Amino acid sequence: MIDKLFWGLRAILYAPFFGKMGMPSYMGKPIFVKGINNVFIGKKVRIFPHLRMETQDGGSIVIHDDVVISQNVHLTSAGQLEIGKSALILANVFITNIDHDYTEIGKHVVNQKITVKNTFIGDHCFIGMGAAIMAGTTLGKQCVVGANSVVRGTFPDYSVIVGAPAKIVKKYNPQTQVWEKTEA
């Protein structure tokens, strides 16, 4: 409990440097933020230790209200990266909207061009431990991403997505009000 009090004070001290910092929110330490003025955080956002957030080339990160981000999460953006309200992101997750080109032989990947495709995480999504959400991904409302999944693409509301590469294995059926397995 005392840790969270200090985390709240840290959020208050950092608030003027963010593009927006809604209160009450808190953030554990250490935290690394590059391009802090392009990061917009809503109210009641809980950020646990070892978060790394990076914006470059005018990119932005928008985290809506009531989001929980567990420890060791890495968010990187050179375009628009948005996390919807009441999302839960477990530990060791990577979310990006950047792809590095690798096609030039003999040239370091870091020195090759990047491709930016906006990434959106819907409201009430649950991202399992160790997942990687790749550039250009759109998750609809209340999607569930399994642990260690590698996700790229567009997924509809109320989908359970697992694997590497990730695929939909269940969807919520509003008529039956049951999460149903999908065809293989």
Phi, psi and chi 1 to 4 in degrees:
 res  aa     phi    psi   chi1   chi2   chi3   chi4
   1 MET       -  -44.2 -176.9   65.9 -179.6      -
   2 ILE   -63.3  -35.6 -166.5   83.1      -      -
   3 ASP   -57.9  -43.3  -74.1  -14.8      -      -
   4 LYS   -68.1  -28.1  -69.0 -178.0 -178.7  173.7
   5 LEU   -63.9  -46.6  178.3   63.4      -      -
   6 PHE   -65.4  -36.7  -74.6  112.5      -      -
   7 TRP   -63.8  -36.8  -64.3   -0.3      -      -
   8 GLY   -65.7  -42.2      -      -      -      -
   9 LEU   -62.6  -38.4  -69.6  171.6      -      -
  10 ARG   -61.2  -43.5 -179.5  174.0  -59.6  103.2
  11 ALA   -61.0  -40.5      -      -      -      -
  12 ILE   -64.2  -43.1  -69.1  168.1      -      -
  13 LEU   -66.7  -36.7  -68.0  172.3      -      -
  14 TYR   -79.3  -22.2  -77.0   23.8      -      -
  15 ALA   -48.7  -44.2      -      -      -      -
  16 PRO   -63.3  -19.1  -18.7   28.3      -      -
  17 PHE   -89.7  -22.6  -57.5  102.1      -      -
  18 PHE   -75.8  157.5  -79.0   92.8      -      -
  19 GLY   -60.0  -37.2      -      -      -      -
  20 LYS  -158.7  142.5  173.1 -171.3  167.9 -163.7
  21 MET  -139.3  104.7  172.4   63.4   85.2      -
  22 GLY   -77.0  147.7      -      -      -      -
  23 MET  -121.3  149.0  -68.2  -63.1  168.5      -
  24 PRO   -82.5  132.9   30.2  -32.9      -      -
  25 SER  -138.3  163.4  -70.3      -      -      -
  26 TYR  -146.2  159.2   63.4   74.2      -      -
  27 MET  -145.3  132.0   57.4 -177.7   56.8      -
  28 GLY   -78.8  168.1      -      -      -      -
  29 LYS  -118.6  155.7   78.5  171.2 -154.5 -178.1
  30 PRO   -77.2  158.2   28.5  -32.5      -      -
  31 ILE  -136.6  141.5 -176.0  170.3      -      -
  32 PHE  -122.4  124.6  173.6   84.4      -      -
  33 VAL  -132.3  122.2 -177.2      -      -      -
  34 LYS  -111.3  129.3  177.0 -176.9  171.8 -163.7
  35 GLY    77.1   40.8      -      -      -      -
  36 ILE   -56.7  -31.9 -166.3  168.5      -      -
  37 ASN   -72.0   -9.0   58.3  -33.5      -      -
  38 ASN  -104.6   18.2  -69.3  -35.2      -      -
  39 VAL  -113.2  127.1  176.2      -      -      -
  40 PHE  -122.4  115.7  -55.7   87.1      -      -
  41 ILE  -116.2  130.2  -63.2  176.7      -      -
  42 GLY   -79.3 -169.0      -      -      -      -
  43 LYS   -80.1  150.0  -64.7  177.0 -176.2  172.4
  44 LYS    58.0   38.3 -147.6  173.2  145.1 -164.2
  45 VAL   -90.9  130.4  171.8      -      -      -
  46 ARG  -112.9  117.8  -79.8  109.4   44.8 -144.4
  47 ILE  -117.4  120.2  -62.2  172.0      -      -
  48 PHE   -87.9  171.5  -74.3   79.1      -      -
  49 PRO   -59.1  156.5  -27.0   36.4      -      -
  50 HIS    70.3   33.4  -60.6  -76.4      -      -
  51 LEU   -78.8  139.9  173.8   69.8      -      -
  52 ARG  -124.9  118.0 -178.4  179.1  178.5  115.6
  53 MET  -122.1  129.4  -76.7 -168.8  -72.3      -
  54 GLU  -134.4  130.6  -59.0  173.4   72.9      -
  55 THR  -119.4  146.7   65.6      -      -      -
  56 GLN  -146.7  159.4   61.9 -175.2   38.0      -
  57 ASP    52.0   37.1  -59.1  -27.5      -      -
  58 GLY    81.3    7.6      -      -      -      -
  59 GLY   -67.0  162.7      -      -      -      -
  60 SER  -136.7  153.9   65.6      -      -      -
  61 ILE  -123.2  123.6  -63.3  172.6      -      -
  62 VAL  -118.4  121.6  176.6      -      -      -
  63 ILE  -117.2  114.6  -58.2  169.9      -      -
  64 HIS   -78.5  178.8  -70.3  -80.7      -      -
  65 ASP   -59.4  149.2  -63.5  -14.2      -      -
  66 ASP    63.3   32.2 -164.2   32.6      -      -
  67 VAL   -92.2  142.4  170.2      -      -      -
  68 VAL  -116.2  125.1  176.7      -      -      -
  69 ILE  -119.3  115.0  -60.4  175.0      -      -
  70 SER   -74.5 -175.9  -62.7      -      -      -
  71 GLN   -72.9  155.3   54.8  -86.4   23.5      -
  72 ASN    61.5   38.3  -58.2  -39.7      -      -
  73 VAL   -97.2  142.4  171.6      -      -      -
  74 HIS  -124.5  120.5 -173.3  174.1      -      -
  75 LEU  -117.2  129.0  -50.7  173.9      -      -
  76 THR  -137.8  136.0 -177.4      -      -      -
  77 SER  -146.2  132.8  175.8      -      -      -
  78 ALA  -121.4    8.2      -      -      -      -
  79 GLY  -139.1 -130.5      -      -      -      -
  80 GLN  -109.6  123.6 -172.3  175.9    4.1      -
  81 LEU  -123.8  121.5 -169.7  155.5      -      -
  82 GLU  -131.2  134.5 -171.0  168.6  -20.4      -
  83 ILE  -116.9  119.7  -60.5  170.1      -      -
  84 GLY   -70.7  165.9      -      -      -      -
  85 LYS   -62.4  148.4   69.2 -179.6  179.5 -178.7
  86 SER    58.7   28.3  -58.9      -      -      -
  87 ALA   -80.7  152.5      -      -      -      -
  88 LEU  -124.0  122.1  171.1   58.7      -      -
  89 ILE  -117.8  115.7  -59.4  169.0      -      -
  90 LEU   -79.5 -179.9  -68.6 -173.5      -      -
  91 ALA   -65.0  153.4      -      -      -      -
  92 ASN    63.6   30.3  -54.4  -42.5      -      -
  93 VAL   -94.5  145.6  167.7      -      -      -
  94 PHE  -121.4  127.7  173.2   64.0      -      -
  95 ILE  -130.4  129.8  -56.9  173.4      -      -
  96 THR  -144.9  165.3 -171.0      -      -      -
  97 ASN  -126.4   20.3   58.7   23.2      -      -
  98 ILE  -119.0  133.2  -59.7  169.0      -      -
  99 ASP  -117.9  137.9  -85.0  -30.3      -      -
 100 HIS   -94.4  134.5  -74.4  -89.1      -      -
 101 ASP   -72.4  151.7 -165.3    8.7      -      -
 102 TYR  -136.8    7.8   57.7   87.6      -      -
 103 THR   -80.4  -17.5   56.8      -      -      -
 104 GLU   -81.9  109.7  -66.2 -177.3   51.9      -
 105 ILE   -67.2  137.2  -56.5  -58.5      -      -
 106 GLY    80.4    1.9      -      -      -      -
 107 LYS  -114.2  129.6 -172.9  174.1 -176.4 -178.8
 108 HIS   -55.0  137.9 -162.9  -62.2      -      -
 109 VAL   -56.6  -37.2  170.4      -      -      -
 110 VAL   -61.5  -27.7  171.7      -      -      -
 111 ASN   -93.9    4.4  -63.8  -39.0      -      -
 112 GLN   -94.8  163.9  -65.0 -170.8   41.6      -
 113 LYS   -65.7  158.1   68.9  178.2 -178.9  170.6
 114 ILE  -109.2  153.7   63.4  169.4      -      -
 115 THR  -115.8  134.2  -55.8      -      -      -
 116 VAL  -114.4  127.7  178.0      -      -      -
 117 LYS  -134.1  120.6  -63.0  176.3 -173.2  164.5
 118 ASN   -57.1  147.5  -66.0  -28.2      -      -
 119 THR  -126.9  132.4  -61.1      -      -      -
 120 PHE  -131.7  128.0  -58.7   97.8      -      -
 121 ILE  -107.9  122.6  -51.5  -61.9      -      -
 122 GLY   -72.1  170.9      -      -      -      -
 123 ASP   -61.1  143.5  -65.8  -13.4      -      -
 124 HIS    63.4   21.3  -57.7  -80.4      -      -
 125 CYS   -74.4  152.9  -76.8      -      -      -
 126 PHE  -124.5  114.0  171.6   70.3      -      -
 127 ILE  -104.5  115.2  -48.3  -62.7      -      -
 128 GLY   -70.7  162.9      -      -      -      -
 129 MET   -56.2  132.4 -172.7  172.3  -77.5      -
 130 GLY    78.4    6.5      -      -      -      -
 131 ALA   -71.7  153.2      -      -      -      -
 132 ALA  -121.3  118.2      -      -      -      -
 133 ILE  -102.4  110.8  -50.3  -63.7      -      -
 134 MET   -89.4  168.0  -54.6  -51.7  -69.1      -
 135 ALA   -55.1  137.3      -      -      -      -
 136 GLY    85.5    6.6      -      -      -      -
 137 THR   -81.8  139.3  -62.8      -      -      -
 138 THR  -128.2  119.4  -61.8      -      -      -
 139 LEU  -104.9  127.9  -61.7  179.2      -      -
 140 GLY   -70.0 -172.2      -      -      -      -
 141 LYS   -63.6  141.1  -73.0 -175.4 -138.1  169.6
 142 GLN    50.3   40.9 -155.2  159.3  -21.9      -
 143 CYS   -78.0  150.0  -74.1      -      -      -
 144 VAL  -117.3  124.8  176.2      -      -      -
 145 VAL  -109.9  124.2  174.9      -      -      -
 146 GLY   -68.4  158.0      -      -      -      -
 147 ALA   -57.3  139.1      -      -      -      -
 148 ASN    62.7   17.5  -63.1  -46.4      -      -
 149 SER   -75.9  149.1  -65.8      -      -      -
 150 VAL  -113.2  110.6  179.0      -      -      -
 151 VAL  -111.2  127.4 -178.3      -      -      -
 152 ARG  -147.3  132.0 -176.9 -173.7  -56.7  -92.5
 153 GLY   128.0 -169.8      -      -      -      -
 154 THR  -112.8  129.0  -59.8      -      -      -
 155 PHE  -126.0  133.7  -62.9   89.1      -      -
 156 PRO   -72.6  166.9   24.5  -30.6      -      -
 157 ASP   -51.1  148.0  -63.2  -12.2      -      -
 158 TYR    57.8   48.2  -47.6  111.1      -      -
 159 SER  -112.3  145.9  -63.2      -      -      -
 160 VAL  -104.9  123.3  176.9      -      -      -
 161 ILE  -122.9  125.0  -53.7  150.8      -      -
 162 VAL  -141.8  157.8  -59.9      -      -      -
 163 GLY   106.7  178.0      -      -      -      -
 164 ALA  -140.4   98.1      -      -      -      -
 165 PRO   -74.6  150.3   26.5  -31.9      -      -
 166 ALA   -72.3  142.8      -      -      -      -
 167 LYS  -137.2  157.2  -62.5 -171.0 -179.0  -19.3
 168 ILE   -75.2  127.5  -61.8  171.4      -      -
 169 VAL  -113.8  -18.2  -64.8      -      -      -
 170 LYS  -148.0  152.9  -75.6 -173.9  179.1  179.9
 171 LYS  -139.3  149.0  -69.9  177.7   79.2  174.4
 172 TYR   -81.7  130.6 -178.4   74.8      -      -
 173 ASN  -101.8  110.8 -177.2  -29.8      -      -
 174 PRO   -66.6  -25.5   13.7  -19.5      -      -
 175 GLN   -69.7  -46.5  -78.9   97.4   12.8      -
 176 THR   -90.0  -14.1   63.2      -      -      -
 177 GLN    56.9   41.0  -63.1 -175.7  -14.9      -
 178 VAL  -131.6  144.5  173.2      -      -      -
 179 TRP   -80.8  116.3  -70.5   86.8      -      -
 180 GLU  -110.8  141.1  -60.8  173.6  -11.7      -
 181 LYS   -63.7  146.9  -70.6 -176.8  179.2 -179.5
 182 THR   -98.4  164.8   59.3      -      -      -
 183 GLU   -65.3  146.0  -62.8  -75.4  -36.5      -
 184 ALA   -69.8      -      -      -      -      -
